[in-house]
Amino acid sequence: MDEDLDAFRDLARTFCEKELSPHTERWIENKQVDRELWHKAGEVGLLCLSIPEEYGGGGGTFAHETVLIEEQARAGDGGWGVALHNGIVAHYVLAYGTEEQKHAWLPKLASGEWVGAIAMTEPGTGSDLQNIKTRAIRDGDEYVVNGSKTFITNGGQCDFVIVVAKTDPTKGAEGTSLIIVESERAGFRRGRVLDKIGLKAQDTAELFFDDVRVPAANLLGSAEGQGFVQLMQQLPQERLIIGVTSVIAMELALRETLRYTKEREAFGRPVFSFQNTKFTLAEVATEARVARVFLDDCIAKHLRGELDIPTVAMLKWWTSDRAMKAIDECLQLFGGYGYMSEYPIARMFTDQRVQRIYGGTNEIMKEIISRTL
């Protein structure tokens, strides 16, 4: 943190308290945030924070993205898919797009005119991205895209989709490319917004591509077959984002539980006064501190361009796993109220569970780490 980031935190906190907190319950019922939220965020400069100003972005760093993620969590919202839009989708374009592509696409993502999504997972393919079935076959000056995707964050509202597809089905990873599909293209269809146990305000959806024709210029990268390498290069930042959300979840769970146990009485005294409560929260506080130090070290390395794949895999699995354990311990101290949806701790519990799954399952993270041992 520095003075610039402190000032930005004030902006992010004000925006999140005004534009997120009052609407969370309604968004949960609707299974998506208001589309207007994206326009409002674009107007105040909260979209594409770490994208250079020449492409319409904020000209900041990943540290700015971290601050926004934290303030969104503190506002009690888990539905707005801004972390994916800002920290993942926009960065694929920045890293691999041509100058023409970057000038055409990034300003629309930065203004909120477009909502971004990336379509990796398929109904029959989870972490095994080499075996995706979606095809993007070249036909003259166009690609014809066919296939289906599921569990797509921002899928219900997206205007701009990075589709992981096979441009050469005869090859494995080397036949994979990233193709941009705009939602107004004929043959693009949205399926249902999925009914999840957590992140209920997030419009996670199915997407279908039926002979969708896009210009050959919508290939992301200088040539076909680069998609798998591009994914491997960008996934570390996605996993770092999961580390950020997991650590802030631990810290917020601790804060809420300290407040509750000091106010709630049992057997004539505050719940906090019991030794079991004190010891449990001492453990949670310690693990949250360790997780924060590990996270900050990874962020600092990332800002210097030194964060390696095994280390961020360690961060992703360890923080998401420990956060789930910590929130579970905190929920127990709420007793029956911890199981009630209106209590923030219950929502933290269900929202956190998916962190161990997406961005590459924690089992995949351990496989990545083990290859370096």
NUKOLGU-547342 format. One record per residue (C-alpha): x, y, z; residue in three letters; residue number from 1. Coordinates in steps of 0.001 Angstrom, whole numbers, plus 500000, padded with zeros to 6 digits. Layout:
residues N
{r {X, Y, Z}, "ALA", NUM}
...
***
This chain:
residues 373
{r {500000, 500000, 500000}, "MET", 1}
{r {501005, 503599, 499333}, "ASP", 2}
{r {499272, 506984, 499193}, "GLU", 3}
{r {497901, 506360, 495712}, "ASP", 4}
{r {496439, 503014, 496738}, "LEU", 5}
{r {495041, 504492, 499954}, "ASP", 6}
{r {493222, 507137, 497931}, "ALA", 7}
{r {491985, 504513, 495512}, "PHE", 8}
{r {490724, 502387, 498420}, "ARG", 9}
{r {488576, 505319, 499540}, "ASP", 10}
{r {487039, 505512, 496053}, "LEU", 11}
{r {486511, 501748, 495833}, "ALA", 12}
{r {484995, 501563, 499313}, "ARG", 13}
{r {482611, 504453, 498669}, "THR", 14}
{r {481477, 502934, 495377}, "PHE", 15}
{r {480994, 499445, 496835}, "CYS", 16}
{r {479087, 500711, 499871}, "GLU", 17}
{r {476784, 502802, 497664}, "LYS", 18}
{r {476369, 500620, 494593}, "GLU", 19}
{r {476774, 497050, 495915}, "LEU", 20}
{r {475672, 496662, 499541}, "SER", 21}
{r {472090, 497985, 499171}, "PRO", 22}
{r {471301, 495686, 496242}, "HIS", 23}
{r {472878, 492362, 497224}, "THR", 24}
{r {469658, 490626, 498319}, "GLU", 25}
{r {467832, 491603, 495138}, "ARG", 26}
{r {470736, 490435, 493001}, "TRP", 27}
{r {470699, 487073, 494763}, "ILE", 28}
{r {467016, 486710, 493867}, "GLU", 29}
{r {467703, 487729, 490252}, "ASN", 30}
{r {470865, 485575, 489961}, "LYS", 31}
{r {472730, 488540, 488498}, "GLN", 32}
{r {473757, 492101, 489197}, "VAL", 33}
{r {472159, 495039, 487404}, "ASP", 34}
{r {473642, 495606, 483965}, "ARG", 35}
{r {473774, 499311, 484797}, "GLU", 36}
{r {476338, 498560, 487503}, "LEU", 37}
{r {478960, 497958, 484821}, "TRP", 38}
{r {478297, 501361, 483244}, "HIS", 39}
{r {478520, 503097, 486627}, "LYS", 40}
{r {481817, 501351, 487387}, "ALA", 41}
{r {483176, 502378, 484002}, "GLY", 42}
{r {482197, 505998, 484581}, "GLU", 43}
{r {484166, 506240, 487848}, "VAL", 44}
{r {487170, 504322, 486486}, "GLY", 45}
{r {486844, 500966, 488255}, "LEU", 46}
{r {487024, 498807, 485130}, "LEU", 47}
{r {490291, 497609, 483560}, "CYS", 48}
{r {492251, 499157, 486416}, "LEU", 49}
{r {495575, 497573, 485434}, "SER", 50}
{r {495212, 498178, 481694}, "ILE", 51}
{r {497292, 501053, 480217}, "PRO", 52}
{r {495542, 504384, 479758}, "GLU", 53}
{r {496223, 504347, 476013}, "GLU", 54}
{r {493654, 501536, 475734}, "TYR", 55}
{r {491112, 503250, 477989}, "GLY", 56}
{r {492229, 501555, 481207}, "GLY", 57}
{r {493206, 502965, 484558}, "GLY", 58}
{r {496960, 502648, 484108}, "GLY", 59}
{r {497321, 500965, 487489}, "GLY", 60}
{r {498752, 497637, 488645}, "THR", 61}
{r {497506, 494397, 490108}, "PHE", 62}
{r {497644, 496132, 493497}, "ALA", 63}
{r {494693, 498282, 492393}, "HIS", 64}
{r {492781, 495151, 491393}, "GLU", 65}
{r {493466, 493690, 494837}, "THR", 66}
{r {492082, 496749, 496608}, "VAL", 67}
{r {488841, 496610, 494611}, "LEU", 68}
{r {488414, 492876, 495264}, "ILE", 69}
{r {488878, 493475, 498986}, "GLU", 70}
{r {486396, 496349, 499140}, "GLU", 71}
{r {483822, 494365, 497163}, "GLN", 72}
{r {484125, 491570, 499719}, "ALA", 73}
{r {483871, 494002, 502635}, "ARG", 74}
{r {480655, 495344, 501105}, "ALA", 75}
{r {479207, 491838, 501344}, "GLY", 76}
{r {478944, 491231, 497611}, "ASP", 77}
{r {480013, 488094, 495790}, "GLY", 78}
{r {477992, 488561, 492629}, "GLY", 79}
{r {479744, 491243, 490591}, "TRP", 80}
{r {482197, 489453, 488303}, "GLY", 81}
{r {484571, 492404, 488098}, "VAL", 82}
{r {487662, 490448, 489156}, "ALA", 83}
{r {487295, 488205, 486114}, "LEU", 84}
{r {486468, 491115, 483797}, "HIS", 85}
{r {489385, 493263, 484995}, "ASN", 86}
{r {492082, 490847, 486021}, "GLY", 87}
{r {491585, 487997, 483571}, "ILE", 88}
{r {489607, 488783, 480398}, "VAL", 89}
{r {491163, 492206, 479743}, "ALA", 90}
{r {494652, 490838, 480344}, "HIS", 91}
{r {494318, 488150, 477693}, "TYR", 92}
{r {493638, 490927, 475195}, "VAL", 93}
{r {496466, 493075, 476539}, "LEU", 94}
{r {498966, 490216, 476452}, "ALA", 95}
{r {498129, 488641, 473088}, "TYR", 96}
{r {496007, 491075, 471095}, "GLY", 97}
{r {497290, 493047, 468133}, "THR", 98}
{r {497354, 496824, 468453}, "GLU", 99}
{r {494211, 496953, 466351}, "GLU", 100}
{r {492469, 494445, 468625}, "GLN", 101}
{r {493535, 496206, 471805}, "LYS", 102}
{r {492334, 499599, 470581}, "HIS", 103}
{r {489050, 498094, 469366}, "ALA", 104}
{r {488190, 495915, 472358}, "TRP", 105}
{r {489776, 497226, 475564}, "LEU", 106}
{r {488071, 500669, 475624}, "PRO", 107}
{r {484672, 498948, 475454}, "LYS", 108}
{r {485623, 496690, 478357}, "LEU", 109}
{r {486932, 499701, 480297}, "ALA", 110}
{r {483763, 501760, 479807}, "SER", 111}
{r {481347, 498986, 480750}, "GLY", 112}
{r {479858, 498908, 477259}, "GLU", 113}
{r {481032, 495305, 477138}, "TRP", 114}
{r {481067, 492726, 479922}, "VAL", 115}
{r {483820, 490167, 479471}, "GLY", 116}
{r {483841, 486399, 479992}, "ALA", 117}
{r {486178, 483525, 479214}, "ILE", 118}
{r {484683, 480198, 478156}, "ALA", 119}
{r {486946, 477287, 479093}, "MET", 120}
{r {484945, 474595, 480878}, "THR", 121}
{r {482654, 472232, 478984}, "GLU", 122}
{r {479968, 469841, 480239}, "PRO", 123}
{r {482315, 466888, 479780}, "GLY", 124}
{r {485627, 468644, 480388}, "THR", 125}
{r {486659, 470379, 483612}, "GLY", 126}
{r {490336, 470800, 484426}, "SER", 127}
{r {491403, 468735, 481393}, "ASP", 128}
{r {491551, 471619, 478928}, "LEU", 129}
{r {493490, 469604, 476336}, "GLN", 130}
{r {490375, 467549, 475605}, "ASN", 131}
{r {487862, 470300, 474896}, "ILE", 132}
{r {485337, 469559, 472142}, "LYS", 133}
{r {484411, 473079, 470984}, "THR", 134}
{r {485636, 473682, 467429}, "ARG", 135}
{r {486602, 476841, 465565}, "ALA", 136}
{r {487270, 475779, 461978}, "ILE", 137}
{r {488659, 478228, 459432}, "ARG", 138}
{r {486409, 478874, 456452}, "ASP", 139}
{r {487913, 481514, 454184}, "GLY", 140}
{r {488148, 484772, 456116}, "ASP", 141}
{r {486064, 483459, 459007}, "GLU", 142}
{r {486051, 480915, 461806}, "TYR", 143}
{r {482956, 478781, 462337}, "VAL", 144}
{r {482529, 478038, 466039}, "VAL", 145}
{r {480527, 475072, 467336}, "ASN", 146}
{r {480271, 473711, 470844}, "GLY", 147}
{r {479000, 474383, 474349}, "SER", 148}
{r {480498, 475744, 477545}, "LYS", 149}
{r {479323, 475694, 481146}, "THR", 150}
{r {480086, 477338, 484516}, "PHE", 151}
{r {480870, 480598, 482699}, "ILE", 152}
{r {481235, 483561, 485060}, "THR", 153}
{r {479450, 486665, 483667}, "ASN", 154}
{r {477808, 484315, 481167}, "GLY", 155}
{r {474352, 485783, 481627}, "GLY", 156}
{r {475409, 489327, 480716}, "GLN", 157}
{r {478606, 488959, 478694}, "CYS", 158}
{r {479045, 490821, 475416}, "ASP", 159}
{r {482623, 489692, 474747}, "PHE", 160}
{r {483659, 486059, 475168}, "VAL", 161}
{r {487124, 484522, 474878}, "ILE", 162}
{r {486344, 481013, 473660}, "VAL", 163}
{r {488832, 478191, 474132}, "VAL", 164}
{r {488412, 476061, 471013}, "ALA", 165}
{r {490158, 473543, 468816}, "LYS", 166}
{r {491255, 475074, 465526}, "THR", 167}
{r {492947, 471764, 464658}, "ASP", 168}
{r {491060, 468837, 466231}, "PRO", 169}
{r {493765, 466383, 465101}, "THR", 170}
{r {496184, 467845, 467631}, "LYS", 171}
{r {496012, 467995, 471418}, "GLY", 172}
{r {497142, 471108, 473220}, "ALA", 173}
{r {498864, 472358, 470071}, "GLU", 174}
{r {495531, 472496, 468256}, "GLY", 175}
{r {493949, 474858, 470803}, "THR", 176}
{r {493328, 478553, 470087}, "SER", 177}
{r {491510, 481465, 471700}, "LEU", 178}
{r {488731, 482947, 469562}, "ILE", 179}
{r {486763, 486092, 470397}, "ILE", 180}
{r {482993, 485798, 470008}, "VAL", 181}
{r {480802, 488864, 470441}, "GLU", 182}
{r {477362, 488078, 471852}, "SER", 183}
{r {475433, 489645, 468955}, "GLU", 184}
{r {476799, 487044, 466514}, "ARG", 185}
{r {474182, 484798, 464929}, "ALA", 186}
{r {474243, 481332, 466462}, "GLY", 187}
{r {475410, 482469, 469897}, "PHE", 188}
{r {472981, 481407, 472623}, "ARG", 189}
{r {472893, 481678, 476379}, "ARG", 190}
{r {471582, 478760, 478366}, "GLY", 191}
{r {470214, 478949, 481873}, "ARG", 192}
{r {471851, 480893, 484667}, "VAL", 193}
{r {472961, 478040, 486908}, "LEU", 194}
{r {471564, 477447, 490394}, "ASP", 195}
{r {474625, 477262, 492647}, "LYS", 196}
{r {474979, 476685, 496387}, "ILE", 197}
{r {476991, 479910, 496687}, "GLY", 198}
{r {477822, 483091, 494750}, "LEU", 199}
{r {474110, 483239, 494003}, "LYS", 200}
{r {474180, 486796, 492653}, "ALA", 201}
{r {476778, 485808, 490047}, "GLN", 202}
{r {475332, 485085, 486574}, "ASP", 203}
{r {477213, 481844, 485997}, "THR", 204}
{r {475694, 480403, 482829}, "ALA", 205}
{r {475813, 477926, 479980}, "GLU", 206}
{r {476844, 479197, 476539}, "LEU", 207}
{r {476144, 477586, 473171}, "PHE", 208}
{r {477782, 478172, 469801}, "PHE", 209}
{r {475890, 476916, 466761}, "ASP", 210}
{r {477749, 477683, 463527}, "ASP", 211}
{r {478791, 481073, 464898}, "VAL", 212}
{r {480801, 482894, 462257}, "ARG", 213}
{r {483433, 485391, 463380}, "VAL", 214}
{r {486135, 487161, 461358}, "PRO", 215}
{r {489514, 485450, 461177}, "ALA", 216}
{r {490819, 488629, 462826}, "ALA", 217}
{r {489079, 487495, 466033}, "ASN", 218}
{r {491841, 484949, 466613}, "LEU", 219}
{r {493749, 486046, 469717}, "LEU", 220}
{r {497449, 485786, 468989}, "GLY", 221}
{r {499679, 485815, 465939}, "SER", 222}
{r {498882, 482257, 464823}, "ALA", 223}
{r {496649, 479285, 465528}, "GLU", 224}
{r {497631, 476732, 468151}, "GLY", 225}
{r {498846, 479180, 470790}, "GLN", 226}
{r {495809, 478912, 473045}, "GLY", 227}
{r {497081, 476360, 475526}, "PHE", 228}
{r {500316, 478282, 476110}, "VAL", 229}
{r {498321, 481500, 476502}, "GLN", 230}
{r {496105, 479844, 479112}, "LEU", 231}
{r {499082, 478548, 481069}, "MET", 232}
{r {500671, 482003, 481062}, "GLN", 233}
{r {497524, 483791, 482280}, "GLN", 234}
{r {496164, 481267, 484770}, "LEU", 235}
{r {498682, 482298, 487485}, "PRO", 236}
{r {497048, 485736, 487775}, "GLN", 237}
{r {493638, 484059, 488028}, "GLU", 238}
{r {494986, 481890, 490852}, "ARG", 239}
{r {496457, 484923, 492556}, "LEU", 240}
{r {493001, 486529, 492468}, "ILE", 241}
{r {491586, 483421, 494158}, "ILE", 242}
{r {494260, 483849, 496824}, "GLY", 243}
{r {493131, 487444, 497370}, "VAL", 244}
{r {489458, 486480, 497721}, "THR", 245}
{r {490295, 483597, 500060}, "SER", 246}
{r {492442, 485675, 502401}, "VAL", 247}
{r {489970, 488531, 502655}, "ILE", 248}
{r {487252, 485944, 503354}, "ALA", 249}
{r {489289, 484616, 506290}, "MET", 250}
{r {489794, 488112, 507664}, "GLU", 251}
{r {486128, 489052, 507314}, "LEU", 252}
{r {484976, 485788, 508905}, "ALA", 253}
{r {487257, 486485, 511871}, "LEU", 254}
{r {485950, 490045, 512195}, "ARG", 255}
{r {482292, 488976, 512088}, "GLU", 256}
{r {482836, 486149, 514566}, "THR", 257}
{r {484718, 488314, 517050}, "LEU", 258}
{r {481876, 490822, 516979}, "ARG", 259}
{r {479200, 488151, 517379}, "TYR", 260}
{r {480866, 486171, 520162}, "THR", 261}
{r {481485, 489301, 522217}, "LYS", 262}
{r {477823, 490355, 521902}, "GLU", 263}
{r {476137, 486956, 522189}, "ARG", 264}
{r {475698, 485504, 525666}, "GLU", 265}
{r {475423, 481862, 526753}, "ALA", 266}
{r {475141, 480599, 530312}, "PHE", 267}
{r {475197, 484157, 531562}, "GLY", 268}
{r {478395, 485357, 529896}, "ARG", 269}
{r {479677, 486305, 526429}, "PRO", 270}
{r {480451, 483381, 524121}, "VAL", 271}
{r {483910, 484886, 523625}, "PHE", 272}
{r {484739, 484326, 527305}, "SER", 273}
{r {484785, 480528, 526889}, "PHE", 274}
{r {488224, 479037, 526398}, "GLN", 275}
{r {487132, 477032, 523347}, "ASN", 276}
{r {486023, 480228, 521612}, "THR", 277}
{r {489242, 482038, 522459}, "LYS", 278}
{r {491452, 479181, 521315}, "PHE", 279}
{r {489498, 478658, 518098}, "THR", 280}
{r {489684, 482331, 517170}, "LEU", 281}
{r {493351, 482499, 518150}, "ALA", 282}
{r {494009, 479752, 515608}, "GLU", 283}
{r {491920, 481480, 512924}, "VAL", 284}
{r {493678, 484790, 513571}, "ALA", 285}
{r {497073, 483125, 513264}, "THR", 286}
{r {496237, 481343, 510020}, "GLU", 287}
{r {494726, 484528, 508583}, "ALA", 288}
{r {497923, 486406, 509416}, "ARG", 289}
{r {500119, 483718, 507846}, "VAL", 290}
{r {497905, 483670, 504753}, "ALA", 291}
{r {498034, 487469, 504426}, "ARG", 292}
{r {501831, 487525, 504632}, "VAL", 293}
{r {502092, 484765, 502009}, "PHE", 294}
{r {499610, 486599, 499782}, "LEU", 295}
{r {501386, 489957, 500094}, "ASP", 296}
{r {504693, 488290, 499225}, "ASP", 297}
{r {503119, 486756, 496112}, "CYS", 298}
{r {501583, 490091, 495083}, "ILE", 299}
{r {504941, 491831, 495495}, "ALA", 300}
{r {506617, 489146, 493366}, "LYS", 301}
{r {503871, 489431, 490753}, "HIS", 302}
{r {504286, 493207, 490538}, "LEU", 303}
{r {507998, 492638, 489888}, "ARG", 304}
{r {507273, 489912, 487323}, "GLY", 305}
{r {508864, 487248, 489535}, "GLU", 306}
{r {505880, 485116, 490640}, "LEU", 307}
{r {506378, 481561, 489361}, "ASP", 308}
{r {503699, 478978, 488576}, "ILE", 309}
{r {504442, 476538, 491447}, "PRO", 310}
{r {504387, 479295, 494081}, "THR", 311}
{r {501044, 480698, 492973}, "VAL", 312}
{r {499696, 477133, 492853}, "ALA", 313}
{r {500771, 476802, 496497}, "MET", 314}
{r {499006, 480068, 497307}, "LEU", 315}
{r {495806, 479073, 495520}, "LYS", 316}
{r {495329, 475686, 497158}, "TRP", 317}
{r {496571, 476618, 500615}, "TRP", 318}
{r {494621, 479851, 501075}, "THR", 319}
{r {491388, 478496, 499571}, "SER", 320}
{r {491657, 475359, 501716}, "ASP", 321}
{r {492535, 477225, 504926}, "ARG", 322}
{r {489835, 479822, 504343}, "ALA", 323}
{r {487213, 477090, 504081}, "MET", 324}
{r {488436, 475546, 507333}, "LYS", 325}
{r {488554, 478912, 509103}, "ALA", 326}
{r {485051, 479914, 507987}, "ILE", 327}
{r {483726, 476531, 509082}, "ASP", 328}
{r {485245, 477027, 512544}, "GLU", 329}
{r {483767, 480520, 512740}, "CYS", 330}
{r {480334, 479355, 511606}, "LEU", 331}
{r {480316, 476796, 514435}, "GLN", 332}
{r {480667, 479593, 516981}, "LEU", 333}
{r {477466, 481186, 515683}, "PHE", 334}
{r {475538, 478059, 516599}, "GLY", 335}
{r {472223, 477667, 514763}, "GLY", 336}
{r {472378, 481244, 513515}, "TYR", 337}
{r {475450, 480341, 511495}, "GLY", 338}
{r {473220, 478139, 509346}, "TYR", 339}
{r {470825, 480971, 508540}, "MET", 340}
{r {471253, 482603, 505139}, "SER", 341}
{r {470744, 486124, 506450}, "GLU", 342}
{r {473928, 485895, 508502}, "TYR", 343}
{r {477050, 486883, 506538}, "PRO", 344}
{r {479002, 483911, 507890}, "ILE", 345}
{r {476606, 481477, 506175}, "ALA", 346}
{r {477039, 483235, 502849}, "ARG", 347}
{r {480825, 483256, 503299}, "MET", 348}
{r {480719, 479490, 503850}, "PHE", 349}
{r {478840, 478690, 500645}, "THR", 350}
{r {480646, 481335, 498582}, "ASP", 351}
{r {484091, 480131, 499623}, "GLN", 352}
{r {483606, 476475, 498723}, "ARG", 353}
{r {484049, 476983, 494981}, "VAL", 354}
{r {487467, 478596, 495467}, "GLN", 355}
{r {488880, 475098, 495950}, "ARG", 356}
{r {487446, 474071, 492565}, "ILE", 357}
{r {487769, 476804, 489950}, "TYR", 358}
{r {490980, 478241, 488566}, "GLY", 359}
{r {492175, 474629, 488489}, "GLY", 360}
{r {491129, 472319, 491328}, "THR", 361}
{r {493335, 472153, 494394}, "ASN", 362}
{r {494279, 468633, 493379}, "GLU", 363}
{r {495606, 470020, 490094}, "ILE", 364}
{r {497537, 472655, 492063}, "MET", 365}
{r {499265, 469914, 494059}, "LYS", 366}
{r {500085, 468092, 490827}, "GLU", 367}
{r {501703, 471272, 489457}, "ILE", 368}
{r {503718, 471727, 492653}, "ILE", 369}
{r {504823, 468100, 492760}, "SER", 370}
{r {506394, 468353, 489307}, "ARG", 371}
{r {508986, 470759, 490722}, "THR", 372}
{r {509883, 468685, 493783}, "LEU", 373}
***
